[in-house]
Amino acid sequence: MKDDERKVASEFGKAVNMTAKELERWLDTDESKSVGQKDGGSESVGHESGRRIVQLLHERKSELTEDDYAHMDKVVGYVHRHLAQRPSGDVTDTKWRYSLMNWGHDPLK
């Protein structure tokens, strides 16, 4: 594993604080499907990313591809940007939290 891949994997591990099982269950909810930007299809970008994150969490590090690391880096960037936009007040039942959870990060953890 190269140094840049090691760094991306480490940052991904910090940004994604949901287990594959937690994320899979979340992605099956109506709340998960109700948020996010859709790029022409019926599934939001974040929801699609969540499904990819589940796959990445199941992969062995030795099997990860350059494309996998690129997606991991995209996830880290999204989570960091979105966390910086935290709304005031209780975020338990907000689209902001739901969107982050689609990307594998539950801000209430």
DSSP file (Angstrom, degrees, kcal/mol; ACC not computed):
  #  RESIDUE AA STRUCTURE BP1 BP2  ACC     N-H-->O    O-->H-N    N-H-->O    O-->H-N    TCO  KAPPA ALPHA  PHI   PSI    X-CA   Y-CA   Z-CA
    1    1 A M              0   0    0      0, 0.0     2,-0.1     0, 0.0    61,-0.0   0.000 360.0 360.0 360.0 130.6    0.0    0.0    0.0
    2    2 A K     >  -     0   0    0      1,-0.1     4,-2.5     4,-0.0     5,-0.2  -0.326 360.0-109.6 -75.5 161.0    1.4    3.4   -1.0
    3    3 A D  H  > S+     0   0    0      1,-0.2     4,-2.3     2,-0.2     5,-0.2   0.894 118.8  50.2 -59.1 -42.6    1.6    6.3    1.5
    4    4 A D  H  > S+     0   0    0      1,-0.2     4,-2.3     2,-0.2    -1,-0.2   0.876 111.7  48.4 -67.0 -35.4   -1.2    8.3   -0.2
    5    5 A E  H  > S+     0   0    0      2,-0.2     4,-2.7     1,-0.2    -1,-0.2   0.889 110.0  52.3 -67.7 -39.2   -3.5    5.2   -0.1
    6    6 A R  H  X S+     0   0    0     -4,-2.5     4,-2.1     2,-0.2    -2,-0.2   0.906 110.8  47.8 -61.8 -42.4   -2.6    4.6    3.5
    7    7 A K  H  X S+     0   0    0     -4,-2.3     4,-2.6     2,-0.2     5,-0.2   0.927 112.3  48.2 -65.4 -45.7   -3.6    8.2    4.3
    8    8 A V  H  X S+     0   0    0     -4,-2.3     4,-2.7     1,-0.2    -2,-0.2   0.918 111.7  50.4 -61.0 -43.9   -6.9    8.0    2.4
    9    9 A A  H  X S+     0   0    0     -4,-2.7     4,-2.1     2,-0.2    -1,-0.2   0.892 111.3  48.8 -62.4 -39.8   -7.7    4.7    4.1
   10   10 A S  H  X S+     0   0    0     -4,-2.1     4,-1.3     2,-0.2    -2,-0.2   0.933 113.3  45.6 -65.6 -47.0   -7.0    6.3    7.5
   11   11 A E  H  X S+     0   0    0     -4,-2.6     4,-2.4     1,-0.2    -2,-0.2   0.879 111.9  52.6 -64.3 -38.3   -9.1    9.4    6.8
   12   12 A F  H  X S+     0   0    0     -4,-2.7     4,-2.9     1,-0.2    -1,-0.2   0.911 106.2  54.1 -62.3 -43.3  -11.9    7.2    5.4
   13   13 A G  H  < S+     0   0    0     -4,-2.1    -1,-0.2     1,-0.2    -2,-0.2   0.811 112.3  44.0 -62.5 -30.5  -11.9    5.1    8.6
   14   14 A K  H  < S+     0   0    0     -4,-1.3    -2,-0.2    -5,-0.1    -1,-0.2   0.866 115.8  46.4 -79.4 -39.1  -12.3    8.3   10.7
   15   15 A A  H  < S+     0   0    0     -4,-2.4     2,-1.0     1,-0.2    -2,-0.2   0.885 104.5  63.3 -73.3 -39.7  -15.0    9.8    8.5
   16   16 A V     <  +     0   0    0     -4,-2.9    89,-0.2    -5,-0.2    -1,-0.2  -0.765  57.1 162.9 -90.8 103.5  -17.1    6.6    8.1
   17   17 A N        +     0   0    0     -2,-1.0     2,-0.4    87,-1.0    88,-0.2   0.291  47.3  88.7-107.0   9.9  -18.3    5.9   11.7
   18   18 A M  S    S-     0   0    0     86,-1.5     2,-0.1    83,-0.1    -2,-0.0  -0.845  76.3-122.9-103.9 144.6  -21.1    3.5   10.8
   19   19 A T     >  -     0   0    0     -2,-0.4     4,-2.7     1,-0.1     5,-0.2  -0.360  29.4-106.7 -75.8 164.7  -20.5   -0.2   10.4
   20   20 A A  H  > S+     0   0    0      1,-0.2     4,-2.6     2,-0.2     5,-0.2   0.903 122.8  50.2 -58.0 -41.0  -21.4   -1.9    7.1
   21   21 A K  H  > S+     0   0    0      2,-0.2     4,-2.3     1,-0.2    -1,-0.2   0.918 110.7  48.0 -65.9 -44.5  -24.5   -3.5    8.9
   22   22 A E  H  > S+     0   0    0      1,-0.2     4,-2.4     2,-0.2    -2,-0.2   0.921 114.2  47.3 -60.7 -44.1  -25.6   -0.2   10.3
   23   23 A L  H  X S+     0   0    0     -4,-2.7     4,-2.7     2,-0.2    -2,-0.2   0.905 109.8  52.4 -66.8 -42.0  -25.3    1.5    6.9
   24   24 A E  H  X S+     0   0    0     -4,-2.6     4,-0.8    -5,-0.2    -1,-0.2   0.929 111.9  46.3 -58.6 -45.9  -27.1   -1.3    5.1
   25   25 A R  H >< S+     0   0    0     -4,-2.3     3,-0.8     1,-0.2     4,-0.2   0.919 112.9  50.3 -62.9 -43.3  -30.0   -1.0    7.5
   26   26 A W  H >< S+     0   0    0     -4,-2.4     3,-2.2     1,-0.2     6,-0.4   0.917 104.3  57.3 -61.2 -44.8  -30.1    2.8    7.2
   27   27 A L  H 3< S+     0   0    0     -4,-2.7    -1,-0.2     1,-0.3    -2,-0.2   0.702 100.3  60.1 -63.2 -18.7  -30.0    2.6    3.4
   28   28 A D  T << S+     0   0    0     -4,-0.8    -1,-0.3    -3,-0.8    -2,-0.2   0.516  88.1  98.5 -84.3  -5.6  -33.2    0.6    3.5
   29   29 A T  S <> S-     0   0    0     -3,-2.2     4,-1.5    -4,-0.2     5,-0.1  -0.444  78.7-127.4 -85.5 156.7  -35.2    3.3    5.3
   30   30 A D  H  > S+     0   0    0      1,-0.2     4,-1.0     2,-0.2    -1,-0.1   0.853 110.8  59.0 -65.1 -35.2  -37.6    5.8    3.7
   31   31 A E  H >4 S+     0   0    0      1,-0.2     3,-0.5     2,-0.2     4,-0.4   0.904 104.5  49.8 -61.5 -41.7  -35.6    8.6    5.5
   32   32 A S  H >4 S+     0   0    0     -6,-0.4     3,-0.9     1,-0.2    -1,-0.2   0.901 112.5  46.5 -62.8 -41.5  -32.4    7.5    3.7
   33   33 A K  H 3< S+     0   0    0     -4,-1.5    -1,-0.2     1,-0.2    -2,-0.2   0.616 101.9  68.0 -77.4 -12.3  -34.2    7.5    0.3
   34   34 A S  T << S+     0   0    0     -4,-1.0     2,-0.3    -3,-0.5    -1,-0.2   0.560  94.4  62.0 -86.7  -8.3  -35.8   10.9    0.9
   35   35 A V  S <  S+     0   0    0     -3,-0.9    12,-0.2    -4,-0.4     9,-0.2  -0.776  70.4  50.6-119.9 160.6  -32.6   13.0    0.8
   36   36 A G  S    S-     0   0    0     -2,-0.3     2,-0.4    10,-0.1     8,-0.0  -0.095  77.3 -65.4 105.8 161.6  -29.9   13.9   -1.6
   37   37 A Q        -     0   0    0     -2,-0.1     8,-2.9     2,-0.0     2,-0.5  -0.688  42.3-146.6 -86.2 132.2  -29.3   15.1   -5.1
   38   38 A K  B     -A   44   0A   0     -2,-0.4     2,-0.8     6,-0.3     6,-0.2  -0.872   3.0-152.9-102.5 131.4  -30.4   12.9   -7.9
   39   39 A D  S    S-     0   0    0      4,-0.6     3,-0.1    -2,-0.5     4,-0.1  -0.464  72.4 -61.4 -99.5  59.7  -28.4   12.9  -11.1
   40   40 A G  S    S+     0   0    0     -2,-0.8     2,-0.1     1,-0.3     4,-0.1   0.080 117.1  89.2  90.4 -25.5  -31.1   11.9  -13.5
   41   41 A G  S    S-     0   0    0      2,-0.3    -1,-0.3     1,-0.1    -3,-0.0  -0.229  88.9-105.8 -94.2-172.3  -31.8    8.6  -11.9
   42   42 A S  S    S+     0   0    0     -3,-0.1     2,-0.4    -2,-0.1    -1,-0.1   0.621  98.4  74.2 -89.3 -14.1  -34.2    7.6   -9.1
   43   43 A E  S    S-     0   0    0     -4,-0.1    -4,-0.6     1,-0.0    -2,-0.3  -0.828  82.9-121.7-104.4 137.9  -31.4    7.1   -6.6
   44   44 A S  B  >  -A   38   0A   0     -2,-0.4     4,-2.3    -9,-0.2    -6,-0.3  -0.312  22.9-115.1 -72.1 159.7  -29.5   10.0   -5.0
   45   45 A V  H  > S+     0   0    0     -8,-2.9     4,-2.3     1,-0.2     5,-0.1   0.904 117.2  49.4 -58.9 -43.7  -25.8   10.4   -5.3
   46   46 A G  H  > S+     0   0    0     -9,-0.3     4,-2.5     2,-0.2    -1,-0.2   0.884 109.1  50.9 -66.3 -39.2  -25.4    9.9   -1.6
   47   47 A H  H  > S+     0   0    0    -12,-0.2     4,-1.8     2,-0.2    -1,-0.2   0.921 111.7  47.6 -64.7 -43.2  -27.5    6.8   -1.5
   48   48 A E  H  X S+     0   0    0     -4,-2.3     4,-1.8     1,-0.2    -2,-0.2   0.907 111.3  51.6 -62.5 -41.8  -25.5    5.3   -4.3
   49   49 A S  H  X S+     0   0    0     -4,-2.3     4,-2.7     1,-0.2    -2,-0.2   0.897 105.1  56.7 -62.0 -40.2  -22.3    6.2   -2.5
   50   50 A G  H  X S+     0   0    0     -4,-2.5     4,-2.1     1,-0.2    -1,-0.2   0.901 105.3  50.2 -58.5 -41.9  -23.6    4.5    0.6
   51   51 A R  H  X S+     0   0    0     -4,-1.8     4,-1.6     1,-0.2    -1,-0.2   0.895 111.7  48.7 -63.4 -38.5  -24.1    1.3   -1.2
   52   52 A R  H  X S+     0   0    0     -4,-1.8     4,-2.4     2,-0.2    -2,-0.2   0.887 107.9  54.6 -67.6 -38.7  -20.5    1.6   -2.5
   53   53 A I  H  X S+     0   0    0     -4,-2.7     4,-2.6     1,-0.2    -2,-0.2   0.903 104.2  54.8 -61.6 -41.4  -19.2    2.3    1.0
   54   54 A V  H  X S+     0   0    0     -4,-2.1     4,-1.1     1,-0.2    -1,-0.2   0.930 109.5  47.7 -57.2 -45.0  -20.8   -0.9    2.2
   55   55 A Q  H >X S+     0   0    0     -4,-1.6     4,-1.0     1,-0.2     3,-0.5   0.918 111.1  50.9 -61.1 -43.7  -18.9   -2.8   -0.4
   56   56 A L  H 3< S+     0   0    0     -4,-2.4     3,-0.5     1,-0.2    -2,-0.2   0.878 105.9  55.1 -63.2 -37.9  -15.7   -1.0    0.5
   57   57 A L  H 3< S+     0   0    0     -4,-2.6    -1,-0.2     1,-0.2    -2,-0.2   0.772 109.7  47.8 -66.8 -24.5  -16.1   -1.9    4.2
   58   58 A H  H << S+     0   0    0     -4,-1.1    -1,-0.2    -3,-0.5    -2,-0.2   0.654  94.9  96.8 -87.9 -17.1  -16.4   -5.5    3.2
   59   59 A E  S  < S-     0   0    0     -4,-1.0     2,-0.3    -3,-0.5     5,-0.0  -0.375  77.1-118.9 -74.4 148.7  -13.3   -5.5    0.9
   60   60 A R    >>  -     0   0    0      1,-0.1     3,-1.9    -2,-0.1     4,-0.5  -0.653  25.8-121.0 -78.4 144.3   -9.8   -6.6    2.0
   61   61 A K  G >4 S+     0   0    0     -2,-0.3     3,-1.2     1,-0.3    -1,-0.1   0.860 113.3  59.5 -55.3 -35.9   -7.3   -3.8    1.8
   62   62 A S  G 34 S+     0   0    0      1,-0.2    -1,-0.3   -61,-0.0    -3,-0.0   0.691 104.2  51.5 -67.8 -16.9   -5.3   -5.8   -0.6
   63   63 A E  G <4 S+     0   0    0     -3,-1.9    -1,-0.2     2,-0.1    -2,-0.2   0.490  81.8 115.6 -97.9  -4.8   -8.2   -6.0   -3.0
   64   64 A L    <<  -     0   0    0     -3,-1.2     2,-0.2    -4,-0.5    -3,-0.0  -0.421  53.0-149.4 -70.8 139.9   -8.9   -2.2   -3.1
   65   65 A T     >  -     0   0    0     -2,-0.1     4,-2.2     1,-0.1     5,-0.2  -0.475  30.3-101.1-101.1 173.0   -8.4   -0.6   -6.5
   66   66 A E  H  > S+     0   0    0      1,-0.2     4,-2.0     2,-0.2     5,-0.1   0.885 125.8  53.4 -59.2 -39.6   -7.3    2.9   -7.4
   67   67 A D  H  > S+     0   0    0      2,-0.2     4,-2.1     1,-0.2    -1,-0.2   0.870 105.7  53.5 -64.1 -37.9  -11.0    3.7   -8.1
   68   68 A D  H  > S+     0   0    0      2,-0.2     4,-2.5     1,-0.2    -2,-0.2   0.928 109.1  47.9 -62.2 -45.5  -11.9    2.5   -4.6
   69   69 A Y  H  X S+     0   0    0     -4,-2.2     4,-2.2     1,-0.2    -2,-0.2   0.865 109.0  54.5 -64.6 -35.2   -9.4    4.8   -3.1
   70   70 A A  H  X S+     0   0    0     -4,-2.0     4,-1.9     2,-0.2    -1,-0.2   0.905 110.2  46.2 -64.4 -40.5  -10.7    7.7   -5.2
   71   71 A H  H  X S+     0   0    0     -4,-2.1     4,-2.5     2,-0.2    -2,-0.2   0.909 109.9  53.5 -68.8 -40.2  -14.2    7.0   -3.9
   72   72 A M  H  X S+     0   0    0     -4,-2.5     4,-2.2     1,-0.2    -2,-0.2   0.908 109.3  49.2 -58.3 -41.7  -12.9    6.8   -0.3
   73   73 A D  H  X S+     0   0    0     -4,-2.2     4,-2.2     1,-0.2    -1,-0.2   0.880 109.0  52.5 -65.3 -38.7  -11.3   10.2   -0.8
   74   74 A K  H  X S+     0   0    0     -4,-1.9     4,-2.4     2,-0.2    -2,-0.2   0.898 108.6  51.0 -62.9 -41.3  -14.6   11.6   -2.2
   75   75 A V  H  X S+     0   0    0     -4,-2.5     4,-2.8     2,-0.2     5,-0.2   0.930 109.1  50.4 -62.2 -46.7  -16.4   10.3    0.9
   76   76 A V  H  X S+     0   0    0     -4,-2.2     4,-2.5     1,-0.2     5,-0.2   0.927 111.7  48.2 -58.1 -47.0  -13.9   12.0    3.2
   77   77 A G  H  X S+     0   0    0     -4,-2.2     4,-2.4     2,-0.2     5,-0.2   0.912 112.5  48.2 -61.1 -44.4  -14.3   15.3    1.4
   78   78 A Y  H  X S+     0   0    0     -4,-2.4     4,-2.9     2,-0.2     5,-0.3   0.948 112.1  48.3 -62.5 -49.1  -18.1   15.1    1.4
   79   79 A V  H  X S+     0   0    0     -4,-2.8     4,-2.5     1,-0.2     5,-0.2   0.924 113.1  47.9 -59.6 -46.0  -18.2   14.3    5.2
   80   80 A H  H  X S+     0   0    0     -4,-2.5     4,-1.4    -5,-0.2    -1,-0.2   0.924 114.8  45.4 -62.0 -44.9  -15.8   17.1    6.1
   81   81 A R  H  < S+     0   0    0     -4,-2.4     4,-0.4    -5,-0.2    -2,-0.2   0.916 114.9  47.5 -63.8 -43.4  -17.7   19.7    4.0
   82   82 A H  H >< S+     0   0    0     -4,-2.9     3,-1.3     1,-0.2    -2,-0.2   0.878 107.3  55.3 -69.5 -37.7  -21.0   18.6    5.2
   83   83 A L  H >< S+     0   0    0     -4,-2.5     3,-1.4     1,-0.3    -1,-0.2   0.859 101.3  59.8 -61.6 -34.5  -20.0   18.6    8.9
   84   84 A A  T 3< S+     0   0    0     -4,-1.4    -1,-0.3     1,-0.3    -2,-0.2   0.655 101.0  56.5 -67.9 -14.6  -18.9   22.2    8.5
   85   85 A Q  T <  S+     0   0    0     -3,-1.3    -1,-0.3    -4,-0.4    -2,-0.2   0.089  75.3 154.3-103.5  21.4  -22.5   23.1    7.5
   86   86 A R    <   -     0   0    0     -3,-1.4     2,-0.1     1,-0.1    -3,-0.1  -0.257  39.3-132.5 -55.7 127.6  -24.0   21.7   10.7
   87   87 A P        -     0   0    0      0, 0.0     2,-0.1     0, 0.0    -1,-0.1  -0.370  25.1-101.4 -75.8 161.7  -27.3   23.5   11.5
   88   88 A S  S    S+     0   0    0     -2,-0.1     2,-0.1     2,-0.1     0, 0.0  -0.409  81.6  24.0 -78.5 160.6  -28.0   24.8   14.9
   89   89 A G  S    S-     0   0    0     -2,-0.1     2,-0.4     2,-0.0     0, 0.0  -0.322 111.4 -12.7  86.3-167.9  -30.3   23.0   17.3
   90   90 A D        -     0   0    0      1,-0.1     3,-0.2    -2,-0.1    -2,-0.1  -0.563  52.5-175.1 -73.2 123.0  -31.2   19.3   17.5
   91   91 A V    >   +     0   0    0     -2,-0.4     3,-1.2     1,-0.1     6,-0.3   0.304  49.9 110.5-102.4   8.4  -30.1   17.5   14.4
   92   92 A T  T 3  S+     0   0    0      1,-0.3     2,-0.3     5,-0.1    -1,-0.1   0.906  88.8  26.5 -52.0 -52.5  -31.6   14.1   15.2
   93   93 A D  T 3  S+     0   0    0     -3,-0.2     2,-0.3     4,-0.1    -1,-0.3  -0.429  96.7 122.9-112.6  57.1  -34.4   14.2   12.5
   94   94 A T    <>  -     0   0    0     -3,-1.2     4,-2.4    -2,-0.3     5,-0.2  -0.860  68.7-127.1-119.4 152.8  -32.9   16.5    9.9
   95   95 A K  H  > S+     0   0    0     -2,-0.3     4,-2.6     1,-0.2     5,-0.2   0.830 111.6  62.9 -60.8 -31.6  -32.1   16.1    6.2
   96   96 A W  H  > S+     0   0    0      2,-0.2     4,-1.9     1,-0.2    -1,-0.2   0.947 107.9  40.0 -58.6 -50.2  -28.6   17.2    7.1
   97   97 A R  H  > S+     0   0    0     -6,-0.3     4,-2.7     2,-0.2    -2,-0.2   0.922 114.2  53.4 -66.5 -43.9  -28.1   14.2    9.3
   98   98 A Y  H  X S+     0   0    0     -4,-2.4     4,-1.7     1,-0.2    -2,-0.2   0.897 108.4  50.5 -58.9 -40.9  -29.8   11.8    6.9
   99   99 A S  H  X S+     0   0    0     -4,-2.6     4,-0.8     2,-0.2    -1,-0.2   0.929 110.7  48.4 -63.8 -45.4  -27.6   13.0    4.1
  100  100 A L  H ><>S+     0   0    0     -4,-1.9     5,-2.2     1,-0.2     3,-0.9   0.902 108.2  54.9 -60.7 -40.5  -24.4   12.4    6.2
  101  101 A M  H ><5S+     0   0    0     -4,-2.7     3,-1.9     1,-0.3    -1,-0.2   0.844  99.3  60.4 -64.7 -32.3  -25.6    9.0    7.2
  102  102 A N  H 3<5S+     0   0    0     -4,-1.7    -1,-0.3     1,-0.3    -2,-0.2   0.804 105.5  50.3 -61.4 -26.3  -26.1    8.0    3.5
  103  103 A W  T <<5S-     0   0    0     -3,-0.9    -1,-0.3    -4,-0.8    -2,-0.2   0.221 129.3 -99.0 -96.9  12.8  -22.3    8.7    3.2
  104  104 A G  T < 5S+     0   0    0     -3,-1.9   -86,-1.5     1,-0.2   -87,-1.0   0.564  88.3 112.7  89.0   8.9  -21.6    6.5    6.3
  105  105 A H      < -     0   0    0     -5,-2.2    -2,-0.2   -89,-0.2    -1,-0.2  -0.957  43.6-168.3-122.5 119.3  -21.3    9.1    9.0
  106  106 A D    >   -     0   0    0     -2,-0.5     3,-1.9     1,-0.1    -8,-0.1  -0.905   8.9-159.7-101.6 110.6  -23.7    9.5   11.8
  107  107 A P  T 3  S+     0   0    0      0, 0.0    -1,-0.1     0, 0.0   -15,-0.1   0.609  87.7  64.2 -67.6 -10.0  -23.0   12.8   13.6
  108  108 A L  T 3         0   0    0      1,-0.2   -16,-0.0   -17,-0.1   -11,-0.0   0.481 360.0 360.0 -90.2  -2.9  -24.8   11.7   16.7
  109  109 A K    <         0   0    0     -3,-1.9    -1,-0.2     0, 0.0    -3,-0.0   0.458 360.0 360.0 -82.1 360.0  -22.3    8.9   17.3
